Amino acid sequence: MSRRISSATPEEVLQAESDIRTRLEDREFNFVAMSAVSNVYRAGTAVRNHMERTVLADHELSWVAFTVLWVLWIWGAQETGHVAEEAGVTKGTLTGVIKTLQNQKLIRRTPHRDDKRRVSISLSAKGQRVISELFPAFNEHEVAAVSALTVNEQRELARLLRKVTHHISSVPTD
């Protein structure tokens, strides 16, 4: 019987991980690392899907669109390359998100005065209003997402994930 590694039931996930170890037992893989990375991915995906289905759906925003609004809200107008980096997407992906946000009248595009290839984006008045109203509900769902952990566990989780994020950027890609 197939077990769902993406199950929300901890027992099913543990059984699926056991199935994986059994299937790959004749090879020398690091199952602890495999489990850690796949659980980071699954947790991130579960939170993202939850946010998109709940708090972001009413505003017709994707996770990336919300992240773009949030970056602009916190740091103000930014060149698109920087926003793409902060949102964790390619410039090509950001182009489509910008188009959607412009159609919703949430952002403004401003061409660079000396280099037409460079563009900055900023929140419109409507974008300011939307992110200001939306973020408290978003944060409530962030709280709910980690409510199974103590505050100290939440701090430790954040610390460990920052450590992984920082380290992976220094790992050679070839």
C-alpha positions as CSV (number, residue, x, y, z in Angstrom):
1,M,0.0,0.0,0.0
2,S,1.3,3.4,-0.9
3,R,1.8,5.9,1.9
4,R,1.5,9.6,1.4
5,I,4.7,11.4,2.3
6,S,2.7,14.6,2.0
7,S,0.0,13.5,4.5
8,A,-1.0,15.8,7.4
9,T,-1.0,12.8,9.7
10,P,2.3,12.4,11.5
11,E,1.9,8.6,11.7
12,E,1.5,8.3,7.9
13,V,4.5,10.5,7.3
14,L,6.7,8.4,9.6
15,Q,5.4,5.2,7.9
16,A,6.2,6.7,4.5
17,E,9.7,7.6,5.6
18,S,10.1,4.1,6.9
19,D,9.0,2.8,3.5
20,I,11.6,5.0,1.8
21,R,14.4,3.7,4.0
22,T,13.2,0.1,3.3
23,R,13.2,0.7,-0.4
24,L,16.6,2.4,-0.4
25,E,18.3,0.3,2.3
26,D,20.8,-1.3,0.0
27,R,22.2,2.2,-0.8
28,E,24.2,4.5,1.3
29,F,22.0,7.5,1.7
30,N,21.8,9.9,4.6
31,F,18.2,9.4,5.7
32,V,18.4,12.0,8.4
33,A,19.3,14.7,6.0
34,M,16.7,13.4,3.5
35,S,14.0,13.5,6.2
36,A,15.1,17.0,7.4
37,V,15.1,18.5,3.9
38,S,11.8,16.9,2.8
39,N,10.1,18.0,6.0
40,V,11.3,21.6,5.5
41,Y,9.8,21.5,2.0
42,R,6.6,19.9,3.1
43,A,6.1,22.3,6.0
44,G,6.8,25.3,3.7
45,T,4.4,24.0,1.1
46,A,1.7,23.3,3.7
47,V,1.9,26.8,5.1
48,R,2.0,28.4,1.7
49,N,-1.0,26.4,0.5
50,H,-2.9,27.2,3.7
51,M,-2.2,30.9,3.4
52,E,-3.2,31.0,-0.3
53,R,-6.5,29.1,0.3
54,T,-7.4,31.2,3.4
55,V,-6.1,34.7,4.0
56,L,-4.8,35.5,0.5
57,A,-7.7,34.1,-1.5
58,D,-10.1,36.9,-0.6
59,H,-7.6,39.3,-2.2
60,E,-6.9,37.1,-5.2
61,L,-3.2,37.1,-4.2
62,S,-0.6,34.3,-4.6
63,W,2.1,33.8,-2.0
64,V,4.6,35.5,-4.3
65,A,2.3,38.5,-4.9
66,F,1.8,38.9,-1.2
67,T,5.6,38.7,-0.7
68,V,6.1,41.4,-3.3
69,L,3.5,43.7,-1.5
70,W,5.1,42.9,1.9
71,V,8.7,43.8,0.6
72,L,7.4,47.1,-0.8
73,W,5.5,47.8,2.4
74,I,8.5,47.2,4.6
75,W,11.3,48.7,2.5
76,G,9.5,51.0,0.0
77,A,10.1,51.3,-3.7
78,Q,12.6,48.8,-5.0
79,E,14.1,47.8,-8.3
80,T,12.6,44.7,-9.7
81,G,15.8,42.7,-9.5
82,H,16.0,43.2,-5.8
83,V,12.3,42.4,-5.3
84,A,12.7,39.2,-7.3
85,E,15.6,38.2,-5.1
86,E,13.7,39.0,-1.9
87,A,10.6,37.1,-3.1
88,G,12.8,34.1,-4.1
89,V,11.6,34.1,-7.8
90,T,13.2,34.8,-11.2
91,K,12.8,38.1,-12.9
92,G,10.6,36.4,-15.4
93,T,8.3,35.1,-12.8
94,L,8.2,38.5,-11.2
95,T,7.2,40.1,-14.5
96,G,3.9,38.2,-14.4
97,V,3.3,39.0,-10.8
98,I,3.9,42.7,-11.4
99,K,1.4,42.6,-14.3
100,T,-1.2,41.0,-12.0
101,L,-0.5,43.5,-9.2
102,Q,-0.7,46.4,-11.7
103,N,-4.0,45.1,-13.0
104,Q,-5.3,45.0,-9.5
105,K,-4.0,48.6,-9.0
106,L,-1.8,47.6,-6.1
107,I,1.5,48.7,-7.4
108,R,3.1,51.3,-9.7
109,R,6.0,50.8,-12.1
110,T,8.5,53.6,-12.5
111,P,11.1,53.3,-15.3
112,H,14.7,54.4,-14.3
113,R,15.3,57.8,-15.7
114,D,18.8,56.9,-17.2
115,D,18.4,53.2,-18.0
116,K,15.1,52.1,-19.5
117,R,15.9,48.5,-18.8
118,R,15.7,49.1,-15.1
119,V,12.3,49.5,-13.4
120,S,11.3,50.2,-9.8
121,I,8.0,49.3,-8.3
122,S,6.2,50.7,-5.4
123,L,2.9,50.3,-3.6
124,S,-0.1,52.4,-4.8
125,A,-2.4,53.9,-2.2
126,K,-4.7,50.9,-2.7
127,G,-1.7,48.6,-2.3
128,Q,-0.8,50.3,1.0
129,R,-4.3,49.9,2.2
130,V,-4.6,46.2,1.2
131,I,-1.3,45.1,2.8
132,S,-2.0,47.1,5.9
133,E,-5.3,45.4,6.3
134,L,-4.2,42.0,5.2
135,F,-1.0,41.6,7.2
136,P,-2.7,41.2,10.7
137,A,-4.9,38.3,9.4
138,F,-1.8,36.8,7.7
139,N,0.1,37.0,11.0
140,E,-2.8,35.4,12.8
141,H,-2.4,32.4,10.4
142,E,1.4,32.4,11.0
143,V,0.7,32.1,14.7
144,A,-1.8,29.3,14.1
145,A,0.7,27.5,11.8
146,V,3.3,27.2,14.6
147,S,0.9,27.0,17.6
148,A,1.9,23.4,18.2
149,L,5.3,24.6,19.2
150,T,6.3,26.5,22.4
151,V,7.6,30.1,21.9
152,N,11.1,28.7,22.6
153,E,10.6,26.0,20.0
154,Q,9.4,28.6,17.5
155,R,12.6,30.7,18.2
156,E,14.8,27.6,17.8
157,L,13.0,26.6,14.6
158,A,13.5,30.1,13.2
159,R,17.2,30.0,14.2
160,L,17.8,26.6,12.7
161,L,16.1,27.5,9.4
162,R,18.1,30.8,9.2
163,K,21.2,28.6,9.7
164,V,20.2,26.2,6.9
165,T,19.3,29.1,4.6
166,H,22.6,30.9,5.2
167,H,24.6,27.7,4.8
168,I,23.0,26.5,1.5
169,S,23.9,29.8,-0.2
170,S,27.6,29.0,0.4
171,V,27.3,25.4,-1.0
172,P,28.9,25.0,-4.4
173,T,26.4,24.5,-7.2
174,D,28.5,22.4,-9.5
